[in-house]
Amino acid sequence: MKTTSTILMCSSLVAIPDVDARDMQTHLKGAVQVQAAAAASDEFYNLDSDNLLTVETDNYETSSFYKYQFRMDLSTPLSKAYDGTNEIDKCIGWQSGVSPTNYTWYGISFQLPEDSESREGGWNTAPAQPLKEDGYVQIFNRTDLGVAEYNFTTSADRPVIRARTNNDLFWDTFTFDFADGSNYDEQKSYQSVNCKVSERADGSSTWINVVRPTMTISLERLSGPTPAPT
């Protein structure tokens, strides 16, 4: 299935599938005002609920559609050595621009199935900022749940969602097949934070992964198509 409807979690414009941009202002409530075009925000949004952008749209006919809740969680787990110790404790140097204490998420966007229609949702706007300095700063060894939550409807019983992180040129594709009859499925996307752990006399050095920033995308199937009357 094609995935051409894009949700941009930015602070100044939210692109909602099948909603005309001129009508958006009547559907948006919360911390930001809709602009005619997206612009970078100089504000940092924490996880405080007052800073979540909430979107509500008109009611749609859903008798032939599935309703899902999309959720994005972000975490920065530490890599472990064979003996269970943290690899980060071995670090003696870091690349320029890499923090030894936190990871910054930015430039995150998603594409839902092309026939998806938005229902309601809320998300922290910082992870979608195009510039790293405006992004979502997460300290190492932390998990933040529900950084984005969004309900939508689609005819797909196995929805395909594409995701891009840190303004990457390439999109990751995730298929949610709800194996074994479950109404919940999740997929993960991984990043990497490396540090230098040794130097040799010839000037060479050894670098290892010490943190594995993880974006978890989950779908919960809330309801299915309404059976036709007999």
Phi, psi and omega per residue, in radians:
M1 nan 2.411 3.108
K2 -1.191 2.672 3.116
T3 -2.308 1.553 -3.025
T4 -2.007 -0.096 3.125
S5 -1.591 2.044 -2.998
T6 -1.833 2.336 2.971
I7 -1.784 2.094 3.057
L8 -1.857 2.060 -3.111
M9 -1.527 1.161 -3.121
C10 -1.935 2.868 -2.983
S11 -1.470 -0.183 -3.064
S12 -2.099 -0.299 3.092
L13 -2.584 2.301 3.054
V14 -2.035 2.080 3.125
A15 -1.561 1.890 -3.068
I16 -1.780 2.265 -3.138
P17 -0.950 2.307 2.997
D18 1.132 0.359 3.047
V19 -2.066 2.139 -3.123
D20 -1.113 2.391 -3.090
A21 -1.049 -0.520 -3.124
R22 -1.225 -0.369 -3.122
D23 -1.700 -0.017 -2.994
M24 -1.088 -0.636 -3.020
Q25 -1.064 -0.471 3.111
T26 -1.347 -0.194 -3.094
H27 -1.873 -0.095 -3.049
L28 -1.842 2.362 3.047
K29 -2.355 2.564 3.039
G30 2.222 -2.443 -2.843
A31 -1.461 -0.242 -3.004
V32 -2.270 2.860 3.082
Q33 -1.956 2.417 -3.127
V34 -1.231 2.370 3.083
Q35 -1.928 2.925 3.120
A36 -1.254 -0.438 3.107
A37 -2.528 2.683 -3.091
A38 -1.245 2.531 3.070
A39 -2.471 2.570 -3.103
A40 -1.161 2.496 3.131
S41 -1.696 2.500 3.058
D42 -1.751 0.227 3.114
E43 -1.781 2.516 3.063
F44 -1.814 2.224 -3.105
Y45 -1.794 2.114 3.060
N46 -1.484 -3.033 -3.115
L47 -1.401 0.011 3.112
D48 -0.958 2.333 -3.051
S49 -1.083 -0.427 3.131
D50 -1.178 -0.340 -3.103
N51 -1.756 0.168 3.082
L52 -1.487 2.334 3.068
L53 -1.435 2.171 -3.110
T54 -1.871 2.344 -3.122
V55 -2.120 2.277 3.023
E56 -2.281 2.431 3.135
T57 -2.189 2.989 3.140
D58 -1.057 2.763 3.072
N59 -1.252 2.410 3.127
Y60 -2.008 2.728 3.037
E61 -1.225 2.123 -3.012
T62 -2.124 0.257 -3.046
S63 -1.091 -0.500 -3.133
S64 -1.873 0.280 -3.050
F65 -2.107 2.755 2.948
Y66 -1.654 2.553 3.047
K67 -1.953 2.284 -3.104
Y68 -2.197 2.668 2.917
Q69 -1.911 2.062 3.063
F70 -1.550 2.402 3.078
R71 -2.450 2.459 3.054
M72 -2.078 2.192 3.024
D73 -1.976 2.558 3.105
L74 -2.140 2.422 3.130
S75 -2.559 2.787 -3.133
T76 -2.339 1.144 -3.090
P77 -1.188 2.542 3.092
L78 -1.429 2.462 3.059
S79 -1.319 2.490 -3.100
K80 -1.907 2.533 3.006
A81 -1.428 3.023 -3.125
Y82 -1.055 -0.515 -3.119
D83 -1.539 0.098 3.094
G84 1.568 -0.080 3.122
T85 -1.374 2.820 3.141
N86 -1.404 2.220 3.131
E87 -1.073 -0.499 -3.087
I88 -1.105 -0.397 3.137
D89 -1.206 -0.223 -3.139
K90 -1.577 -0.120 -2.998
C91 -1.144 2.372 3.048
I92 -2.141 -0.057 3.133
G93 -2.940 2.729 -3.096
W94 -2.326 2.630 3.058
Q95 -1.202 2.709 3.106
S96 -1.050 2.322 3.117
G97 1.525 -0.070 3.125
V98 -1.744 2.182 -3.139
S99 -1.405 2.442 3.064
P100 -1.465 0.029 -3.064
T101 -2.243 -0.312 -3.048
N102 -2.662 2.900 3.117
Y103 -2.206 2.477 -3.130
T104 -1.923 2.136 3.037
W105 -1.625 2.361 3.099
Y106 -2.751 2.916 3.077
G107 1.031 0.595 3.131
I108 -1.553 2.304 3.039
S109 -2.566 2.801 -3.065
F110 -2.321 2.712 2.983
Q111 -2.179 2.194 3.109
L112 -1.668 2.943 3.046
P113 -0.925 2.569 -2.964
E114 -1.139 -0.399 3.131
D115 -1.674 0.201 -3.107
S116 -1.211 2.582 3.077
E117 -2.273 2.329 -3.045
S118 -1.310 2.611 3.101
R119 -2.008 -1.257 3.069
E120 -2.821 2.845 3.136
G121 3.083 3.064 3.084
G122 -2.675 2.610 3.118
W123 -2.724 2.722 2.999
N124 -1.316 2.279 -3.007
T125 -1.466 -0.299 -3.057
A126 -1.065 -0.703 -3.101
P127 -1.076 -0.310 -3.113
A128 -1.632 -0.067 -3.099
Q129 -1.086 2.427 -3.066
P130 -1.251 -0.383 -3.115
L131 -1.855 2.421 -3.098
K132 -1.042 -0.667 -3.087
E133 -1.158 -0.271 3.104
D134 -1.799 0.106 -2.987
G135 -1.426 -2.910 -3.056
Y136 -1.698 1.924 -3.076
V137 -1.574 2.145 -3.116
Q138 -2.181 2.123 3.139
I139 -1.163 2.721 -3.140
F140 -1.120 2.616 3.094
N141 1.112 0.787 -3.131
R142 -2.361 2.589 3.057
T143 -2.188 2.216 3.075
D144 -2.028 2.039 -3.095
L145 -1.615 2.546 3.051
G146 1.141 0.629 3.060
V147 -1.081 -0.525 2.995
A148 -2.431 2.370 3.039
E149 -2.414 2.331 -2.976
Y150 -2.699 2.207 3.077
N151 -1.698 2.430 3.092
F152 -2.616 2.833 3.073
T153 -2.038 2.614 3.107
T154 -2.784 2.756 3.076
S155 -1.392 -0.145 -3.046
A156 -1.342 2.250 3.029
D157 -1.565 -0.205 3.026
R158 -2.271 1.321 -3.017
P159 -1.094 2.526 3.046
V160 -1.938 2.196 3.103
I161 -2.138 2.357 3.069
R162 -1.885 2.517 -3.088
A163 -2.386 2.553 3.068
R164 -2.290 2.404 -3.078
T165 -2.171 2.472 3.074
N166 0.954 0.685 3.118
N167 0.985 0.528 3.117
D168 -1.056 2.598 3.108
L169 -1.272 -0.386 -3.061
F170 -1.904 2.598 -3.138
W171 -1.824 2.426 2.967
D172 -1.526 2.464 -3.135
T173 -1.972 2.226 -3.113
F174 -2.139 2.246 3.068
T175 -1.901 2.206 -3.128
F176 -1.794 1.857 -3.039
D177 -1.834 -0.051 3.052
F178 0.855 1.038 -3.089
A179 -1.084 2.665 3.060
D180 1.067 0.447 3.064
G181 1.334 0.146 3.136
S182 -1.247 2.676 3.041
N183 -1.712 0.176 -3.124
Y184 -2.313 2.410 3.066
D185 -2.599 2.607 3.116
E186 -2.470 2.677 3.094
Q187 -2.316 2.738 -3.086
K188 -2.250 2.563 3.044
S189 -2.199 2.333 -2.997
Y190 -2.005 2.503 2.976
Q191 -2.010 -3.102 -3.080
S192 -2.499 2.391 3.001
V193 -2.137 2.128 -3.085
N194 -2.006 2.725 3.031
C195 -2.490 2.878 3.117
K196 -1.526 2.300 -3.100
V197 -2.036 -0.183 3.092
S198 -2.800 2.687 3.058
E199 -2.253 2.518 -3.139
R200 -1.956 2.864 -3.070
A201 -1.085 -0.499 -3.130
D202 -1.396 0.040 3.109
G203 1.651 -0.163 3.102
S204 -1.368 2.868 -3.100
S205 -2.551 2.885 3.119
T206 -1.992 2.277 3.121
W207 -2.082 2.460 3.127
I208 -2.359 2.815 3.065
N209 -1.381 2.265 -3.115
V210 -2.105 -0.323 3.085
V211 -2.435 2.461 -3.137
R212 -2.144 1.388 3.120
P213 -0.945 2.302 -2.995
T214 -2.250 2.218 2.997
M215 -1.805 2.081 3.117
T216 -1.834 2.121 3.097
I217 -1.894 2.176 -3.132
S218 -2.205 2.644 3.014
L219 -2.197 2.336 2.978
E220 -2.019 2.191 3.115
R221 -1.398 1.974 -3.073
L222 -1.516 -0.575 3.135
S223 -2.828 2.850 3.131
G224 -2.108 -3.103 -3.139
P225 -1.028 2.514 3.092
T226 -1.372 2.201 -3.129
P227 -1.045 2.530 3.111
A228 -1.178 2.494 3.122
P229 -1.087 2.520 3.134
T230 -1.728 nan nan
